[in-house]
Amino acid sequence: MSVDAPDLRRIGPRLDALVAEVEAIADPRSRARARELVAVLLEVHGAGLARVLELVAETVADPGALFSRLSADELVAGLLVLHGLLPEPGPEPEPAGPAPAAATARAAGVPVRLRRGPR
């Protein structure tokens, strides 16, 4: 399955404009609520991506190769970096062997931070 990636050059300026609009909201309470909404959405998406990485690490034969491929994709890598799930570009060590999912992901250079809570 192939998904068309959005044009990041077009989306970046649009995001900047939306952030500027939120920051220009005169009512401090409304501005704070808008910021909180974005923060909560990012937290949920980040937790979901972390869980995806954990599940992938548990099921694929070579999670290091998969994480390398994910980090090479501009859109995916950007999301992972945004959520603190992938360090800034740099060398990634190969996993040392079978390990729990989070340890396997970390061995592949993905600093997974999972939060336990209701599923």
C-alpha positions in Angstrom: 0.0 0.0 0.0 1.4 3.4 -1.0 0.2 6.6 0.5 0.8 10.0 -1.1 2.8 12.1 1.4 1.6 15.6 1.9 3.8 18.4 0.4 5.9 19.3 3.4 7.0 22.5 1.8 3.4 23.6 1.6 2.3 22.4 5.0 5.2 24.0 7.0 4.2 27.6 6.1 0.6 26.7 6.8 1.4 25.4 10.2 3.5 28.5 10.9 0.5 30.7 10.0 -1.9 28.7 12.2 0.5 28.9 15.1 0.8 32.7 14.6 -3.1 32.9 14.5 -3.3 31.0 17.8 -0.7 33.2 19.4 -2.6 36.3 18.3 -5.8 35.2 20.0 -6.5 38.2 22.3 -8.3 36.2 25.1 -5.6 34.5 27.2 -8.0 31.7 28.2 -8.9 30.8 24.7 -5.3 31.0 23.6 -4.3 28.6 26.4 -7.1 26.2 25.6 -6.0 26.1 21.9 -2.4 25.4 23.0 -3.7 22.7 25.4 -5.7 21.1 22.6 -2.6 20.9 20.4 -0.5 19.5 23.2 -3.0 16.8 24.1 -3.4 15.8 20.4 0.4 15.5 20.1 0.6 13.5 23.3 -2.0 11.0 22.0 -0.4 10.7 18.6 3.1 10.3 20.2 1.8 7.6 22.5 0.2 5.8 19.6 3.3 6.0 17.5 5.4 4.7 20.4 3.0 1.7 20.8 3.2 1.0 17.0 7.0 0.9 17.3 6.8 -1.4 20.3 4.4 -3.8 18.4 6.6 -3.7 15.3 9.7 -4.5 17.3 7.9 -7.5 18.8 6.8 -8.9 15.5 9.4 -8.2 12.7 12.4 -10.4 12.2 14.8 -7.4 11.8 13.5 -4.4 13.7 16.8 -2.6 13.2 16.4 -2.7 9.4 12.8 -1.5 9.7 13.6 1.4 12.0 16.4 2.3 9.6 13.9 2.4 6.8 11.4 4.4 8.8 14.1 6.9 9.8 15.0 7.3 6.1 11.5 8.4 5.2 11.2 12.1 5.4 7.6 12.2 6.6 7.8 9.3 9.0 11.2 10.4 10.5 9.8 13.9 11.0 6.9 12.6 13.0 9.1 10.3 15.1 11.5 13.1 15.8 8.6 15.4 16.7 7.4 12.9 19.3 10.8 12.2 20.7 10.8 8.6 19.3 13.7 9.0 17.0 16.9 11.0 17.7 18.1 13.6 15.3 19.7 11.9 12.3 22.8 9.9 13.1 24.2 6.4 13.1 21.9 3.7 14.4 23.4 0.6 16.0 22.0 -2.9 15.1 20.0 -4.7 17.7 22.1 -7.3 19.7 19.4 -10.0 19.5 16.0 -10.9 20.8 14.9 -8.5 23.5 11.7 -7.0 24.9 10.1 -4.6 22.4 11.2 -1.3 24.0 14.8 -2.6 24.4 14.8 -3.8 20.8 13.6 -0.4 19.6 16.2 1.4 21.8 18.9 -0.9 20.4 17.9 0.2 17.0 18.3 3.9 18.0 14.7 4.6 18.8 14.3 6.0 22.3 10.9 4.6 23.1 9.1 6.2 26.1 5.9 4.3 26.9 3.2 5.4 29.3 1.2 2.7 30.9 -2.5 3.4 31.2 -5.9 2.1 30.2 -6.1 0.5 26.8 
